[in-house]
Amino acid sequence: VQNVIGPKAPGSLGECLRAPGGAPHTFVGPAEYETDAGYSLKDIHNARVTGSIQPSAVVFATEEAHVALAVSCAFRFGKPVYGRSGMNQYEASCAGTGAGCVVVDVNNMWEVGWPSSGCQSGQSGCVASLGPGLSLGSAYFELSKRGYTIPAGACAWVRVAGLTLGGGQGWLMRKYGLLIDRLRAVDVVLLNGTKVRVDENTEPHLFWLARGGGGNIFPGVATAFHFELVPMPVSPATYSMEWAATKECRKTLPALWYERMAMHPDDDLFAKLWFSNSGQPKVAIDVTYIGEDKRSAEELLRAVGAASACGAATRIQMTPNTTWTSVVLGANDGDERIGAPGNNNCGWDLSGPTPRRTACQGYDTSYANQWASRSLVTGAGGRIPQGVWDALAEDIMYNGYFVEIEPSNGFAGTVAKDATAYPHRDPGSVTLQIVMASSGDISSVVHQSAETMRAITAHVPRLGYYNYLDKNMHQYSGLPRDAYYGSNADAVEACDVGELVQHPDAPKTKKYPTGTGTK
Ligand SMILES: Cc1cc2nc3c(=O)[nH]c(=O)nc-3n(C[C@H](O)[C@H](O)[C@H](O)COP(=O)(O)OP(=O)(O)OC[C@H]3O[C@@H](n4cnc5c(N)ncnc54)[C@H](O)[C@@H]3O)c2cc1C
């Protein structure tokens, strides 16, 4: 489909965006997108960086045609374009060199599209389309009605678009891979306004980039994602143990967890290790088990705890029979609204002339929160030096501290490294994330996390996960292009889509090679 703007272009960006067929909710310039309600229509769910976002216009698209017109106008007037779905970016799109962009919000495009036949009772071979703005909470509950799910993350308000474009890690990745490993096609409005469905055969390089290249560099706006769904776990078990975070515990438990749980040959077992301080510093392992041998999974967790120097557990919760939607609810403060029909959790209500920001359900829901993230993907070859765990054990567990480590191996580790832009494919891979979130200023903990990363990466390569985006990686001598794309960095850079992935010595060009515009 060709660019929807004809040769007689309207005279200004605003006129172009408001041409027939454009989104009714279109706001051009700060005078229009700043509101009296205490928020701006350009804002995201991260008060640390939201002020740096400086668009020319914010367009709230509810259908593909709105997206196509908005992107075409941006192209015509030489403006960069960024999609916005869940507003959960750790670093801002449309900031710095991106300022002046047109933000195309697709938060309200959250349909689940089923094929006209099939797709019942979790049978294999079902490909369904998910809108870019679909929240994970809505996705889990909607897909569960037909016995399906997707291998995605725990947080109910994260959206399909950003999660998928960066890779998509979650509970089921050992069994079924990353979310991108189930992606079969993406509907995209390219930067010149043309619409295309990209897959293995059509624009395969763009389909490749859509699988882990990341939302910040994706050259277009995605309007639908087509996934081959996986069967919903029928009777999952959850097992959880917590211990006081003594230094001995922090030094001994991680190696045992890694060797005996993260590297376990049964991909039905997913065990996450985390460290937190919300009043009391603690260490915990949460197991989600979706196989038959539940007793062994529970015994393994108890045995790992007993072999460590953690001492008696301070909390034990063993739930051998639960439901998949209960697992989802449990990870989101038990808030049943996350799956309520008609509720997409945390977005924009377009029923009035000015979009109204809606409340978020789950943990840490305030829009006033500051967020930042650091990450490390490690474990290549099935080995993590004890020095990593010792360095982590020295970290000061301040109030609000949260570090989690998830196995990102299993099936996700078996895919060829160059099959997708996401490169961290190894049977030993785990992903560590330092999550910083607070209603106050977080600059001091961001500083501390740089020191932590420096100490840890003295022992292992500086690799990270794109969706835990960190533009301040240089604070511990990390290089985003190599950290996020590893052995695929040159191939991603060849797509020439932005500074984040450019080699420091490269000229600062930002043209996508198929001539589809600039970003
Ligand atoms: C509380 C929390 C929990 C998280 N849990 C997980 C997890 O379990 N697993 C995991 O892998 N990640 C997780 N993440 C990271 C998450 O995947 C990223 O923050 C992701 O970018 C969020 O996507 P979004 O659509 O919600 O946010 P947005 O801010 O709307 O988008 C993120 C990026 O994608 C771009 N984008 C958005 N929509 C489109 C579109 N339609 N077309 C093209 N580009 C688009 C944006 O420009 C931006 O660069 C979590 C993040 C948070 C804040």
The ligand as a Tripos MOL2 file, in Angstrom:
@<TRIPOS>MOLECULE
LIG
   53    58     1     0     0
SMALL
NO_CHARGES

@<TRIPOS>ATOM
      1 C1          7.2110   -2.7110   35.6320 C.3       1 LIG1
      2 C2          7.9060   -3.2840   34.4350 C.ar      1 LIG1
      3 C3          7.9990   -4.6670   34.2860 C.ar      1 LIG1
      4 C4          8.6410   -5.2130   33.1760 C.ar      1 LIG1
      5 N1          8.7120   -6.5800   33.0450 N.ar      1 LIG1
      6 C5          9.3120   -7.1140   31.9560 C.ar      1 LIG1
      7 C6          9.3850   -8.5290   31.7670 C.ar      1 LIG1
      8 O1          8.9070   -9.3090   32.5810 O.2       1 LIG1
      9 N2          9.9940   -9.0060   30.6590 N.ar      1 LIG1
     10 C7         10.5320   -8.1760   29.7290 C.ar      1 LIG1
     11 O2         11.0580   -8.6700   28.7420 O.2       1 LIG1
     12 N3         10.4790   -6.8340   29.8720 N.ar      1 LIG1
     13 C8          9.8880   -6.2920   30.9600 C.ar      1 LIG1
     14 N4          9.8530   -4.9360   31.1230 N.ar      1 LIG1
     15 C9         10.4930   -4.0940   30.1170 C.3       1 LIG1
     16 C10         9.5330   -3.7990   28.9950 C.3       1 LIG1
     17 O3          9.5310   -4.8770   28.0990 O.3       1 LIG1
     18 C11         9.9920   -2.5250   28.2620 C.3       1 LIG1
     19 O4          9.9740   -1.4560   29.1530 O.3       1 LIG1
     20 C12         9.1280   -2.2560   27.0460 C.3       1 LIG1
     21 O5          9.8190   -1.3290   26.2430 O.3       1 LIG1
     22 C13         7.7710   -1.6960   27.4010 C.3       1 LIG1
     23 O6          6.9720   -1.5840   26.2600 O.3       1 LIG1
     24 P1          5.6280   -0.7160   26.2890 P.3       1 LIG1
     25 O7          4.9650   -0.8720   24.9660 O.co2     1 LIG1
     26 O8          4.8590   -1.0830   27.4900 O.co2     1 LIG1
     27 O9          6.1680    0.7740   26.4930 O.3       1 LIG1
     28 P2          6.3750    2.0180   25.4930 P.3       1 LIG1
     29 O10         7.1120    3.0080   26.3120 O.co2     1 LIG1
     30 O11         5.0850    2.4690   24.9180 O.co2     1 LIG1
     31 O12         7.2700    1.4880   24.3180 O.3       1 LIG1
     32 C14         8.5970    1.0290   24.5090 C.3       1 LIG1
     33 C15         9.4210    1.2790   23.2470 C.3       1 LIG1
     34 O13         8.7910    0.7200   22.0980 O.3       1 LIG1
     35 C16         8.4580    1.7420   21.1410 C.3       1 LIG1
     36 N5          7.1090    1.4460   20.6670 N.ar      1 LIG1
     37 C17         5.9810    1.3630   21.4140 C.ar      1 LIG1
     38 N6          4.9440    1.0320   20.6510 N.ar      1 LIG1
     39 C18         5.4010    0.8970   19.3920 C.ar      1 LIG1
     40 C19         4.7940    0.5490   18.1620 C.ar      1 LIG1
     41 N7          3.4910    0.2840   18.0790 N.pl3     1 LIG1
     42 N8          5.5770    0.4930   17.0620 N.ar      1 LIG1
     43 C20         6.9010    0.7610   17.1270 C.ar      1 LIG1
     44 N9          7.5330    1.1050   18.2710 N.ar      1 LIG1
     45 C21         6.7860    1.1600   19.3900 C.ar      1 LIG1
     46 C22         8.5360    3.0490   21.8970 C.3       1 LIG1
     47 O14         8.8980    4.1280   21.0400 O.3       1 LIG1
     48 C23         9.6030    2.7530   22.9340 C.3       1 LIG1
     49 O15        10.8880    2.9150   22.3900 O.3       1 LIG1
     50 C24         9.2150   -4.3590   32.2120 C.ar      1 LIG1
     51 C25         9.1260   -2.9700   32.3650 C.ar      1 LIG1
     52 C26         8.4800   -2.4360   33.4590 C.ar      1 LIG1
     53 C27         8.4020   -0.9500   33.6060 C.3       1 LIG1
@<TRIPOS>BOND
     1     1     2 1
     2     2     3 ar
     3     2    52 ar
     4     3     4 ar
     5     4     5 ar
     6     4    50 ar
     7     5     6 ar
     8     6     7 ar
     9     6    13 1
    10     7     8 2
    11     7     9 ar
    12     9    10 ar
    13    10    11 2
    14    10    12 ar
    15    12    13 ar
    16    13    14 ar
    17    14    15 1
    18    14    50 ar
    19    15    16 1
    20    16    17 1
    21    16    18 1
    22    18    19 1
    23    18    20 1
    24    20    21 1
    25    20    22 1
    26    22    23 1
    27    23    24 1
    28    24    25 2
    29    24    26 1
    30    24    27 1
    31    27    28 1
    32    28    29 2
    33    28    30 1
    34    28    31 1
    35    31    32 1
    36    32    33 1
    37    33    34 1
    38    33    48 1
    39    34    35 1
    40    35    36 1
    41    35    46 1
    42    36    37 ar
    43    36    45 ar
    44    37    38 ar
    45    38    39 ar
    46    39    40 ar
    47    39    45 ar
    48    40    41 1
    49    40    42 ar
    50    42    43 ar
    51    43    44 ar
    52    44    45 ar
    53    46    47 1
    54    46    48 1
    55    48    49 1
    56    50    51 ar
    57    51    52 ar
    58    52    53 1
@<TRIPOS>SUBSTRUCTURE
     1 LIG1         1 GROUP 0 **** ****
